[in-house]
């Protein structure tokens, strides 16, 4: 299983349309092993920007754009040391804040 665990930190500007910056530091839990190769999780870091429209009558709509960076460590049986690689994911999110 692939399980990123992170904290969502937002810096929100005041106003009717609230712009914000989001930072998601964390760790990705991952463990895969096959034919002498083992991969484990590592650092998880996300960052992005968004806009939130707080409203009691129309719902709390928001739009967010974010980039997530995940490291994966690979070790091969019979070889000394580990190799570190990374995965990058770009996301666009539209939702309602509850």
Secondary structure as the mmCIF struct_conf table of DSSP 4:
data_model
#
loop_
_struct_conf.conf_type_id
_struct_conf.id
_struct_conf.beg_label_comp_id
_struct_conf.beg_label_asym_id
_struct_conf.beg_label_seq_id
_struct_conf.end_label_comp_id
_struct_conf.end_label_asym_id
_struct_conf.end_label_seq_id
STRN STRN1 UNK A 2 UNK A 6
STRN STRN2 UNK A 9 UNK A 12
BEND BEND1 UNK A 15 UNK A 17
STRN STRN3 UNK A 18 UNK A 34
TURN_TY1_P TURN_TY1_P1 UNK A 35 UNK A 36
STRN STRN4 UNK A 37 UNK A 53
BEND BEND2 UNK A 56 UNK A 58
STRN STRN5 UNK A 61 UNK A 76
TURN_TY1_P TURN_TY1_P2 UNK A 77 UNK A 78
BEND BEND3 UNK A 79 UNK A 81
STRN STRN6 UNK A 83 UNK A 96
#
